[in-house]
Amino acid sequence: MALHSSAGESFFQLIFILIVFVGVLALTYYVTKWIAGYQKTQGLNKNLEIIEAIKISSNKYVQIIRAGSDRYFVIAIGKDEVVPLGEISAEQLKEIDVQEFNQITPVDFKSILDKLQKKK
């Protein structure tokens, strides 16, 4: 008789743990969606926007920042400093042509490997 009661208790413990696990997963899902929505609304209608950034070294970047509707600043960002490099106009910014970008042919790894083998 003792075997049946401990087996039944183990079964109910397993069911309880599965219910708690599914509940935690559901709670995590909804909290993550809520945080994403909250952060999205926080970023709307702001006066500052990072237009472009390029990594110079492991912890140094150069960024173009839009301030307001028509002022653009170039800044250098290091580990512990931000240095203004200058201001540029909207006309000086280069727009990326999507069609031109899509025409770039991807590099085939096999062709590069063949070229390296021919050099040897």
Buried (B, 14 or more C-beta within 10 A) or exposed (E): EEEEEEEEEEEEEEEEEEEEEEEEEEEEEEEEEEEEEEEEEEEEEEEEEEEBEEEEEEEEBBBBBBEEEEEBBBBBBEEEEEEEEEEEEEEEEEEEEEEEEEEEEEEEEEEEEEEEEEEE
